[in-house]
Amino acid sequence: MAYRILVVEDDEDIGDLLEESLTRAGYEVLRAKDGQRALKLVNDSLDLVILDIMMPGIS
């Protein structure tokens, strides 16, 4: 079973790089481009959240 990681990043290039690297390492990656979407994805099945701290809207 792969660990599940939520990447919360509004910069598309950085998010793509993180997702690609983590996926290649065998992790299951979920993506959110803003805080609102991240809140909808957060649940007990996640093992890690990588969170950008300076985001539009909810930071």
N, CA, C and O atoms as a CHARMM CRD file, in Angstrom:
* protein
*
  236
    1    1 MET  N      0.84400  -1.18500   0.00000 PROA 1      0.00000
    2    1 MET  CA     0.00000   0.00000   0.00000 PROA 1      0.00000
    3    1 MET  C      0.88800   1.24800   0.00000 PROA 1      0.00000
    4    1 MET  O      1.79200   1.37500   0.82600 PROA 1      0.00000
    5    2 ALA  N      0.62500   2.15600  -0.92500 PROA 2      0.00000
    6    2 ALA  CA     1.41600   3.37800  -1.04700 PROA 2      0.00000
    7    2 ALA  C      0.95500   4.41600  -0.03000 PROA 2      0.00000
    8    2 ALA  O     -0.23300   4.52700   0.27500 PROA 2      0.00000
    9    3 TYR  N      1.90700   5.16400   0.48000 PROA 3      0.00000
   10    3 TYR  CA     1.56900   6.28600   1.34800 PROA 3      0.00000
   11    3 TYR  C      0.89200   7.36300   0.51300 PROA 3      0.00000
   12    3 TYR  O      1.22400   7.55100  -0.65800 PROA 3      0.00000
   13    4 ARG  N     -0.06400   8.07200   1.12100 PROA 4      0.00000
   14    4 ARG  CA    -0.82000   9.12300   0.42900 PROA 4      0.00000
   15    4 ARG  C     -0.33600  10.48700   0.88900 PROA 4      0.00000
   16    4 ARG  O     -0.28000  10.76900   2.08600 PROA 4      0.00000
   17    5 ILE  N      0.01700  11.33600  -0.08300 PROA 5      0.00000
   18    5 ILE  CA     0.53900  12.66800   0.20300 PROA 5      0.00000
   19    5 ILE  C     -0.31400  13.70200  -0.52100 PROA 5      0.00000
   20    5 ILE  O     -0.59600  13.57300  -1.71200 PROA 5      0.00000
   21    6 LEU  N     -0.71500  14.71900   0.21300 PROA 6      0.00000
   22    6 LEU  CA    -1.43400  15.85600  -0.37200 PROA 6      0.00000
   23    6 LEU  C     -0.44400  16.98400  -0.58100 PROA 6      0.00000
   24    6 LEU  O      0.19500  17.44100   0.36700 PROA 6      0.00000
   25    7 VAL  N     -0.31400  17.43800  -1.82600 PROA 7      0.00000
   26    7 VAL  CA     0.54000  18.57100  -2.16100 PROA 7      0.00000
   27    7 VAL  C     -0.36000  19.77500  -2.39300 PROA 7      0.00000
   28    7 VAL  O     -1.19400  19.77100  -3.29800 PROA 7      0.00000
   29    8 VAL  N     -0.18500  20.81000  -1.56700 PROA 8      0.00000
   30    8 VAL  CA    -0.97600  22.03600  -1.68700 PROA 8      0.00000
   31    8 VAL  C     -0.02500  23.12800  -2.16500 PROA 8      0.00000
   32    8 VAL  O      0.78700  23.64400  -1.39700 PROA 8      0.00000
   33    9 GLU  N     -0.13900  23.47000  -3.44900 PROA 9      0.00000
   34    9 GLU  CA     0.79600  24.40100  -4.07600 PROA 9      0.00000
   35    9 GLU  C      0.09600  25.12300  -5.21800 PROA 9      0.00000
   36    9 GLU  O     -0.46800  24.48100  -6.10500 PROA 9      0.00000
   37   10 ASP  N      0.12500  26.45600  -5.20600 PROA 10     0.00000
   38   10 ASP  CA    -0.53800  27.22200  -6.25100 PROA 10     0.00000
   39   10 ASP  C      0.33500  27.44000  -7.48200 PROA 10     0.00000
   40   10 ASP  O     -0.18700  27.77700  -8.54500 PROA 10     0.00000
   41   11 ASP  N      1.63000  27.26000  -7.36900 PROA 11     0.00000
   42   11 ASP  CA     2.52800  27.37400  -8.52000 PROA 11     0.00000
   43   11 ASP  C      2.51100  26.04700  -9.28500 PROA 11     0.00000
   44   11 ASP  O      2.95100  25.02000  -8.76700 PROA 11     0.00000
   45   12 GLU  N      2.00900  26.07600 -10.49600 PROA 12     0.00000
   46   12 GLU  CA     1.82300  24.86600 -11.30700 PROA 12     0.00000
   47   12 GLU  C      3.12500  24.09400 -11.51700 PROA 12     0.00000
   48   12 GLU  O      3.15200  22.86900 -11.39500 PROA 12     0.00000
   49   13 ASP  N      4.20400  24.81400 -11.83300 PROA 13     0.00000
   50   13 ASP  CA     5.48300  24.14000 -12.09700 PROA 13     0.00000
   51   13 ASP  C      6.02000  23.42000 -10.86500 PROA 13     0.00000
   52   13 ASP  O      6.48900  22.28700 -10.96300 PROA 13     0.00000
   53   14 ILE  N      5.95200  24.07100  -9.71300 PROA 14     0.00000
   54   14 ILE  CA     6.43200  23.44800  -8.47500 PROA 14     0.00000
   55   14 ILE  C      5.56400  22.24600  -8.12100 PROA 14     0.00000
   56   14 ILE  O      6.07800  21.19400  -7.74100 PROA 14     0.00000
   57   15 GLY  N      4.25000  22.40100  -8.24700 PROA 15     0.00000
   58   15 GLY  CA     3.33300  21.30100  -7.96000 PROA 15     0.00000
   59   15 GLY  C      3.57600  20.11000  -8.87100 PROA 15     0.00000
   60   15 GLY  O      3.55800  18.96300  -8.42400 PROA 15     0.00000
   61   16 ASP  N      3.80400  20.38500 -10.15600 PROA 16     0.00000
   62   16 ASP  CA     4.08400  19.30700 -11.11100 PROA 16     0.00000
   63   16 ASP  C      5.37300  18.57600 -10.74600 PROA 16     0.00000
   64   16 ASP  O      5.42600  17.34600 -10.78000 PROA 16     0.00000
   65   17 LEU  N      6.40900  19.33600 -10.39900 PROA 17     0.00000
   66   17 LEU  CA     7.68500  18.73500 -10.03300 PROA 17     0.00000
   67   17 LEU  C      7.55300  17.85300  -8.79800 PROA 17     0.00000
   68   17 LEU  O      8.07100  16.73600  -8.76800 PROA 17     0.00000
   69   18 LEU  N      6.85800  18.35400  -7.77900 PROA 18     0.00000
   70   18 LEU  CA     6.64700  17.56600  -6.56800 PROA 18     0.00000
   71   18 LEU  C      5.84500  16.30500  -6.86500 PROA 18     0.00000
   72   18 LEU  O      6.20000  15.21600  -6.41500 PROA 18     0.00000
   73   19 GLU  N      4.76500  16.45400  -7.62300 PROA 19     0.00000
   74   19 GLU  CA     3.92500  15.29900  -7.93900 PROA 19     0.00000
   75   19 GLU  C      4.71300  14.24200  -8.71400 PROA 19     0.00000
   76   19 GLU  O      4.63800  13.05400  -8.39900 PROA 19     0.00000
   77   20 GLU  N      5.45700  14.66700  -9.71000 PROA 20     0.00000
   78   20 GLU  CA     6.22700  13.71800 -10.51800 PROA 20     0.00000
   79   20 GLU  C      7.27900  12.99900  -9.67100 PROA 20     0.00000
   80   20 GLU  O      7.42800  11.78100  -9.76400 PROA 20     0.00000
   81   21 SER  N      7.99200  13.74000  -8.86300 PROA 21     0.00000
   82   21 SER  CA     9.05000  13.14900  -8.02500 PROA 21     0.00000
   83   21 SER  C      8.47600  12.17300  -7.01400 PROA 21     0.00000
   84   21 SER  O      9.01200  11.08000  -6.82900 PROA 21     0.00000
   85   22 LEU  N      7.39500  12.55800  -6.36100 PROA 22     0.00000
   86   22 LEU  CA     6.79300  11.70300  -5.34300 PROA 22     0.00000
   87   22 LEU  C      6.15200  10.45600  -5.96300 PROA 22     0.00000
   88   22 LEU  O      6.22800   9.36700  -5.39400 PROA 22     0.00000
   89   23 THR  N      5.53100  10.61700  -7.11300 PROA 23     0.00000
   90   23 THR  CA     4.92000   9.48000  -7.80100 PROA 23     0.00000
   91   23 THR  C      5.99300   8.47600  -8.21800 PROA 23     0.00000
   92   23 THR  O      5.81200   7.26900  -8.06000 PROA 23     0.00000
   93   24 ARG  N      7.09900   8.96800  -8.74500 PROA 24     0.00000
   94   24 ARG  CA     8.20500   8.07900  -9.13000 PROA 24     0.00000
   95   24 ARG  C      8.77100   7.33300  -7.92300 PROA 24     0.00000
   96   24 ARG  O      9.26300   6.21100  -8.05100 PROA 24     0.00000
   97   25 ALA  N      8.69800   7.96400  -6.75300 PROA 25     0.00000
   98   25 ALA  CA     9.20300   7.33200  -5.53000 PROA 25     0.00000
   99   25 ALA  C      8.20000   6.34300  -4.94800 PROA 25     0.00000
  100   25 ALA  O      8.48700   5.68500  -3.94800 PROA 25     0.00000
  101   26 GLY  N      7.01600   6.23200  -5.57000 PROA 26     0.00000
  102   26 GLY  CA     6.04400   5.23100  -5.15000 PROA 26     0.00000
  103   26 GLY  C      4.91700   5.72400  -4.27100 PROA 26     0.00000
  104   26 GLY  O      4.15100   4.92200  -3.73600 PROA 26     0.00000
  105   27 TYR  N      4.80200   7.03900  -4.11200 PROA 27     0.00000
  106   27 TYR  CA     3.73100   7.60000  -3.29100 PROA 27     0.00000
  107   27 TYR  C      2.49400   7.88900  -4.13500 PROA 27     0.00000
  108   27 TYR  O      2.59300   8.14100  -5.33600 PROA 27     0.00000
  109   28 GLU  N      1.33900   7.85100  -3.49900 PROA 28     0.00000
  110   28 GLU  CA     0.09600   8.28600  -4.13300 PROA 28     0.00000
  111   28 GLU  C     -0.05100   9.77000  -3.82300 PROA 28     0.00000
  112   28 GLU  O     -0.03200  10.16100  -2.65600 PROA 28     0.00000
  113   29 VAL  N     -0.19800  10.60000  -4.85200 PROA 29     0.00000
  114   29 VAL  CA    -0.19200  12.05100  -4.67300 PROA 29     0.00000
  115   29 VAL  C     -1.54600  12.64000  -5.03000 PROA 29     0.00000
  116   29 VAL  O     -2.09900  12.36100  -6.09400 PROA 29     0.00000
  117   30 LEU  N     -2.07100  13.45900  -4.12600 PROA 30     0.00000
  118   30 LEU  CA    -3.26000  14.25400  -4.38700 PROA 30     0.00000
  119   30 LEU  C     -2.79800  15.70100  -4.49300 PROA 30     0.00000
  120   30 LEU  O     -1.82200  16.08800  -3.85000 PROA 30     0.00000
  121   31 ARG  N     -3.49600  16.51200  -5.30500 PROA 31     0.00000
  122   31 ARG  CA    -3.08600  17.90200  -5.52200 PROA 31     0.00000
  123   31 ARG  C     -4.20800  18.85500  -5.18700 PROA 31     0.00000
  124   31 ARG  O     -5.38400  18.56100  -5.40300 PROA 31     0.00000
  125   32 ALA  N     -3.82100  20.01500  -4.64800 PROA 32     0.00000
  126   32 ALA  CA    -4.74800  21.12200  -4.43200 PROA 32     0.00000
  127   32 ALA  C     -4.00900  22.40200  -4.77200 PROA 32     0.00000
  128   32 ALA  O     -2.85000  22.57300  -4.39500 PROA 32     0.00000
  129   33 LYS  N     -4.67700  23.30700  -5.48700 PROA 33     0.00000
  130   33 LYS  CA    -4.05100  24.56600  -5.88300 PROA 33     0.00000
  131   33 LYS  C     -4.43100  25.72300  -4.97500 PROA 33     0.00000
  132   33 LYS  O     -3.92300  26.83300  -5.13400 PROA 33     0.00000
  133   34 ASP  N     -5.32700  25.46900  -4.02100 PROA 34     0.00000
  134   34 ASP  CA    -5.69800  26.52700  -3.07500 PROA 34     0.00000
  135   34 ASP  C     -6.16500  25.90700  -1.76400 PROA 34     0.00000
  136   34 ASP  O     -6.40700  24.70300  -1.67800 PROA 34     0.00000
  137   35 GLY  N     -6.28600  26.74900  -0.75500 PROA 35     0.00000
  138   35 GLY  CA    -6.65300  26.28000   0.57100 PROA 35     0.00000
  139   35 GLY  C     -8.04300  25.67800   0.64400 PROA 35     0.00000
  140   35 GLY  O     -8.26100  24.71200   1.37500 PROA 35     0.00000
  141   36 GLN  N     -8.97800  26.23100  -0.09600 PROA 36     0.00000
  142   36 GLN  CA   -10.35200  25.70500  -0.08900 PROA 36     0.00000
  143   36 GLN  C    -10.37500  24.24900  -0.56600 PROA 36     0.00000
  144   36 GLN  O    -11.00500  23.39200   0.05300 PROA 36     0.00000
  145   37 ARG  N     -9.68600  23.98700  -1.66500 PROA 37     0.00000
  146   37 ARG  CA    -9.64400  22.62400  -2.21100 PROA 37     0.00000
  147   37 ARG  C     -8.91300  21.69400  -1.25300 PROA 37     0.00000
  148   37 ARG  O     -9.31200  20.54300  -1.07300 PROA 37     0.00000
  149   38 ALA  N     -7.84800  22.18800  -0.64200 PROA 38     0.00000
  150   38 ALA  CA    -7.08000  21.37800   0.30700 PROA 38     0.00000
  151   38 ALA  C     -7.94900  20.93700   1.47500 PROA 38     0.00000
  152   38 ALA  O     -7.88300  19.78300   1.90000 PROA 38     0.00000
  153   39 LEU  N     -8.76200  21.84800   1.99500 PROA 39     0.00000
  154   39 LEU  CA    -9.64400  21.50300   3.11600 PROA 39     0.00000
  155   39 LEU  C    -10.61900  20.39700   2.74600 PROA 39     0.00000
  156   39 LEU  O    -10.97400  19.57500   3.59000 PROA 39     0.00000
  157   40 LYS  N    -11.05300  20.37000   1.49100 PROA 40     0.00000
  158   40 LYS  CA   -11.97700  19.32500   1.03900 PROA 40     0.00000
  159   40 LYS  C    -11.28200  17.96600   0.92600 PROA 40     0.00000
  160   40 LYS  O    -11.92600  16.92500   1.05900 PROA 40     0.00000
  161   41 LEU  N     -9.97300  17.97700   0.67900 PROA 41     0.00000
  162   41 LEU  CA    -9.23100  16.73000   0.48800 PROA 41     0.00000
  163   41 LEU  C     -8.63500  16.15900   1.76700 PROA 41     0.00000
  164   41 LEU  O     -8.27700  14.98200   1.81200 PROA 41     0.00000
  165   42 VAL  N     -8.52700  16.97500   2.80000 PROA 42     0.00000
  166   42 VAL  CA    -7.90600  16.51700   4.04400 PROA 42     0.00000
  167   42 VAL  C     -8.82200  15.52100   4.74700 PROA 42     0.00000
  168   42 VAL  O    -10.00400  15.78000   4.97300 PROA 42     0.00000
  169   43 ASN  N     -8.23200  14.36800   5.08500 PROA 43     0.00000
  170   43 ASN  CA    -8.95300  13.35300   5.85100 PROA 43     0.00000
  171   43 ASN  C     -7.93500  12.42900   6.50900 PROA 43     0.00000
  172   43 ASN  O     -6.72900  12.60000   6.33200 PROA 43     0.00000
  173   44 ASP  N     -8.41400  11.46700   7.25300 PROA 44     0.00000
  174   44 ASP  CA    -7.53200  10.56900   8.00800 PROA 44     0.00000
  175   44 ASP  C     -6.74100   9.59800   7.13700 PROA 44     0.00000
  176   44 ASP  O     -5.84200   8.92300   7.63900 PROA 44     0.00000
  177   45 SER  N     -7.05000   9.51200   5.85800 PROA 45     0.00000
  178   45 SER  CA    -6.32300   8.56900   4.99900 PROA 45     0.00000
  179   45 SER  C     -4.99300   9.14300   4.50100 PROA 45     0.00000
  180   45 SER  O     -4.19500   8.41600   3.90900 PROA 45     0.00000
  181   46 LEU  N     -4.74500  10.43200   4.73000 PROA 46     0.00000
  182   46 LEU  CA    -3.48600  11.04200   4.30400 PROA 46     0.00000
  183   46 LEU  C     -2.37400  10.72000   5.29300 PROA 46     0.00000
  184   46 LEU  O     -2.59000  10.65600   6.50300 PROA 46     0.00000
  185   47 ASP  N     -1.18800  10.52100   4.75000 PROA 47     0.00000
  186   47 ASP  CA    -0.01600  10.27200   5.58500 PROA 47     0.00000
  187   47 ASP  C      0.83200  11.52000   5.75400 PROA 47     0.00000
  188   47 ASP  O      1.56500  11.64500   6.73500 PROA 47     0.00000
  189   48 LEU  N      0.73600  12.45900   4.79300 PROA 48     0.00000
  190   48 LEU  CA     1.55900  13.66400   4.82900 PROA 48     0.00000
  191   48 LEU  C      0.89900  14.74600   4.00500 PROA 48     0.00000
  192   48 LEU  O      0.27200  14.46600   2.98300 PROA 48     0.00000
  193   49 VAL  N      1.04000  15.99700   4.45400 PROA 49     0.00000
  194   49 VAL  CA     0.60500  17.15400   3.67100 PROA 49     0.00000
  195   49 VAL  C      1.81700  18.04900   3.46700 PROA 49     0.00000
  196   49 VAL  O      2.47700  18.44000   4.43000 PROA 49     0.00000
  197   50 ILE  N      2.10700  18.37400   2.20800 PROA 50     0.00000
  198   50 ILE  CA     3.13300  19.35400   1.87000 PROA 50     0.00000
  199   50 ILE  C      2.37700  20.62300   1.50600 PROA 50     0.00000
  200   50 ILE  O      1.63800  20.65900   0.52100 PROA 50     0.00000
  201   51 LEU  N      2.56900  21.66600   2.31200 PROA 51     0.00000
  202   51 LEU  CA     1.69900  22.84000   2.23900 PROA 51     0.00000
  203   51 LEU  C      2.49600  24.10900   1.98300 PROA 51     0.00000
  204   51 LEU  O      3.41000  24.44900   2.73400 PROA 51     0.00000
  205   52 ASP  N      2.13500  24.80500   0.90800 PROA 52     0.00000
  206   52 ASP  CA     2.67500  26.13000   0.62000 PROA 52     0.00000
  207   52 ASP  C      2.00600  27.10400   1.59600 PROA 52     0.00000
  208   52 ASP  O      0.78400  27.08100   1.74700 PROA 52     0.00000
  209   53 ILE  N      2.78600  27.95000   2.25300 PROA 53     0.00000
  210   53 ILE  CA     2.20200  28.80600   3.29000 PROA 53     0.00000
  211   53 ILE  C      1.72900  30.16700   2.77800 PROA 53     0.00000
  212   53 ILE  O      0.99100  30.84900   3.48900 PROA 53     0.00000
  213   54 MET  N      2.11600  30.58200   1.59500 PROA 54     0.00000
  214   54 MET  CA     1.69500  31.87200   1.03400 PROA 54     0.00000
  215   54 MET  C      0.81200  31.61800  -0.18300 PROA 54     0.00000
  216   54 MET  O      1.29000  31.56700  -1.31700 PROA 54     0.00000
  217   55 MET  N     -0.50400  31.45700   0.07900 PROA 55     0.00000
  218   55 MET  CA    -1.41700  31.11500  -0.99900 PROA 55     0.00000
  219   55 MET  C     -2.54400  32.13000  -1.07400 PROA 55     0.00000
  220   55 MET  O     -2.87700  32.77200  -0.07800 PROA 55     0.00000
  221   56 PRO  N     -3.13500  32.27700  -2.26500 PROA 56     0.00000
  222   56 PRO  CA    -4.28300  33.18100  -2.39400 PROA 56     0.00000
  223   56 PRO  C     -5.49200  32.62100  -1.65700 PROA 56     0.00000
  224   56 PRO  O     -5.64800  31.40700  -1.53300 PROA 56     0.00000
  225   57 GLY  N     -6.33100  33.50000  -1.17800 PROA 57     0.00000
  226   57 GLY  CA    -7.51800  33.05500  -0.42800 PROA 57     0.00000
  227   57 GLY  C     -7.13300  32.59900   0.95000 PROA 57     0.00000
  228   57 GLY  O     -6.55100  33.36400   1.71900 PROA 57     0.00000
  229   58 ILE  N     -7.44500  31.37300   1.27400 PROA 58     0.00000
  230   58 ILE  CA    -7.06800  30.79200   2.57800 PROA 58     0.00000
  231   58 ILE  C     -5.61200  30.38000   2.49500 PROA 58     0.00000
  232   58 ILE  O     -5.22800  29.59400   1.62900 PROA 58     0.00000
  233   59 SER  N     -4.81300  30.90700   3.38700 PROA 59     0.00000
  234   59 SER  CA    -3.38800  30.58100   3.38500 PROA 59     0.00000
  235   59 SER  C     -3.06600  29.66300   4.54300 PROA 59     0.00000
  236   59 SER  O     -1.91300  29.27100   4.71700 PROA 59     0.00000
